[in-house]
Amino acid sequence: MNFQRIVLPILGVVVVAVAWRAYGWPGVALAGGGIVMWMLLHFTRMMKVLQRASARPVGFCDSAVMLNAKLRPGVNLLHVMAMTRALGEQVSPKEQQPELYRWTDGSGSHVTCEFLHGKLVKWVLFRPQAAADEGQTPAA
């Protein structure tokens, strides 16, 4: 169960109630203005991430290895899109849980991420064998 969907509206009502009790209508106006400002900041961040992602190819990232190092369980899809600056290539069927997205870099390495209800559950890094062999030097 997603507690944020329950806790955040209740917290907003509590803030408005405390503001009413302490300062009356001016307090309600101040609390309401603060809540609206917080919502606008989140909306603006989401729009900026989507604007940056629209300028890049779907499923592309600069480095799959660096993306793999930065990922943490529980982050949302928007956060991963902000890190990669691109929409992920959807691997799973639409509207089916869990959702699988893939980001590929120029060397052919890719990270496949599994999201359950919008939160990152696990991810897998794939590196082609040719890329792994380039770093090794032949024995003389």
C-alpha positions as CSV (number, residue, x, y, z in Angstrom):
1,M,0.0,0.0,0.0
2,N,1.3,3.4,-0.9
3,F,1.3,5.4,2.3
4,Q,2.2,8.7,0.6
5,R,-1.2,8.8,-1.1
6,I,-2.8,8.8,2.4
7,V,-0.3,10.6,4.6
8,L,0.4,13.7,2.4
9,P,-3.3,14.8,2.1
10,I,-3.8,14.1,5.9
11,L,-0.6,16.1,6.6
12,G,-2.0,19.0,4.4
13,V,-5.3,19.0,6.3
14,V,-3.4,19.0,9.6
15,V,-1.2,21.9,8.6
16,V,-4.3,23.9,7.5
17,A,-6.1,23.0,10.8
18,V,-3.1,24.1,12.9
19,A,-2.8,27.3,10.9
20,W,-6.5,28.0,11.4
21,R,-6.3,27.3,15.2
22,A,-3.2,29.5,15.6
23,Y,-3.8,32.4,13.2
24,G,-7.3,32.2,11.8
25,W,-8.0,33.0,8.2
26,P,-4.6,34.6,7.6
27,G,-3.0,31.3,8.8
28,V,-5.2,29.3,6.4
29,A,-4.2,31.5,3.5
30,L,-0.5,31.2,4.4
31,A,-0.7,27.4,4.8
32,G,-2.7,27.0,1.6
33,G,-0.2,29.2,-0.2
34,G,2.7,27.1,1.1
35,I,0.9,23.9,0.0
36,V,0.2,25.3,-3.5
37,M,3.9,26.5,-3.8
38,W,5.1,23.0,-2.8
39,M,2.8,21.4,-5.5
40,L,4.0,23.9,-8.1
41,L,7.6,23.1,-7.4
42,H,7.1,19.4,-7.9
43,F,5.1,20.1,-11.1
44,T,7.8,22.3,-12.4
45,R,10.5,19.7,-11.7
46,M,8.5,17.0,-13.4
47,M,8.0,19.2,-16.5
48,K,11.7,20.1,-16.6
49,V,12.7,16.4,-16.5
50,L,10.2,15.5,-19.2
51,Q,11.4,18.5,-21.4
52,R,15.0,17.3,-21.1
53,A,14.0,13.7,-21.9
54,S,12.1,14.7,-25.0
55,A,15.3,16.1,-26.5
56,R,17.1,12.7,-26.4
57,P,16.4,9.3,-28.0
58,V,14.2,6.9,-26.1
59,G,16.2,4.3,-24.1
60,F,19.6,6.1,-24.4
61,C,22.0,7.0,-21.6
62,D,25.5,8.3,-21.5
63,S,27.0,5.4,-19.5
64,A,25.1,2.3,-18.5
65,V,27.8,1.4,-16.0
66,M,27.5,4.8,-14.2
67,L,23.7,4.5,-14.2
68,N,24.1,1.1,-12.6
69,A,26.3,2.6,-9.9
70,K,23.8,5.4,-9.2
71,L,20.6,3.4,-8.9
72,R,19.1,2.7,-5.5
73,P,16.0,0.6,-4.6
74,G,12.9,2.6,-4.0
75,V,13.6,5.6,-6.3
76,N,10.8,6.4,-8.7
77,L,10.8,6.4,-12.5
78,L,10.9,10.2,-12.7
79,H,14.2,10.2,-10.6
80,V,15.7,7.6,-13.0
81,M,14.6,9.7,-16.0
82,A,16.3,12.7,-14.4
83,M,19.5,10.8,-14.0
84,T,19.5,9.5,-17.6
85,R,17.9,12.6,-19.2
86,A,15.9,10.2,-21.4
87,L,12.8,8.1,-21.4
88,G,13.4,4.4,-21.0
89,E,12.6,1.9,-23.7
90,Q,9.6,0.0,-22.3
91,V,10.4,-3.8,-22.5
92,S,7.3,-5.1,-20.7
93,P,3.8,-4.9,-22.1
94,K,1.9,-1.6,-21.4
95,E,-0.2,-1.3,-18.3
96,Q,1.2,-4.5,-16.7
97,Q,3.1,-4.7,-13.4
98,P,6.0,-4.9,-12.9
99,E,7.2,-2.4,-15.6
100,L,10.5,-3.1,-17.3
101,Y,12.5,-0.2,-18.9
102,R,15.9,-0.3,-20.6
103,W,18.5,2.3,-21.1
104,T,21.4,1.6,-23.5
105,D,24.7,3.5,-24.0
106,G,26.9,3.8,-27.1
107,S,29.0,0.7,-26.4
108,G,26.0,-1.6,-26.3
109,S,25.8,-2.0,-22.6
110,H,22.4,-1.6,-21.1
111,V,20.6,-1.4,-17.8
112,T,17.2,-3.0,-17.5
113,C,15.2,-1.7,-14.5
114,E,12.1,-3.2,-12.9
115,F,9.6,-0.8,-11.4
116,L,6.7,-2.0,-9.3
117,H,4.0,0.7,-8.9
118,G,6.5,3.4,-10.0
119,K,9.3,2.4,-7.6
120,L,12.5,0.8,-8.6
121,V,12.7,-2.8,-7.3
122,K,15.7,-4.2,-9.1
123,W,18.0,-3.7,-12.1
124,V,20.4,-5.6,-14.1
125,L,23.5,-4.4,-16.0
126,F,24.4,-6.2,-19.2
127,R,27.8,-5.6,-20.8
128,P,28.7,-7.1,-24.2
129,Q,31.7,-9.5,-24.1
130,A,33.6,-7.4,-26.6
131,A,33.6,-4.4,-24.3
132,A,34.9,-6.5,-21.4
133,D,37.7,-7.9,-23.5
134,E,39.0,-4.5,-24.7
135,G,40.4,-3.7,-21.2
136,Q,42.6,-6.9,-21.1
137,T,46.0,-6.9,-22.6
138,P,47.4,-10.0,-24.3
139,A,50.1,-11.9,-22.5
140,A,53.5,-11.6,-24.1
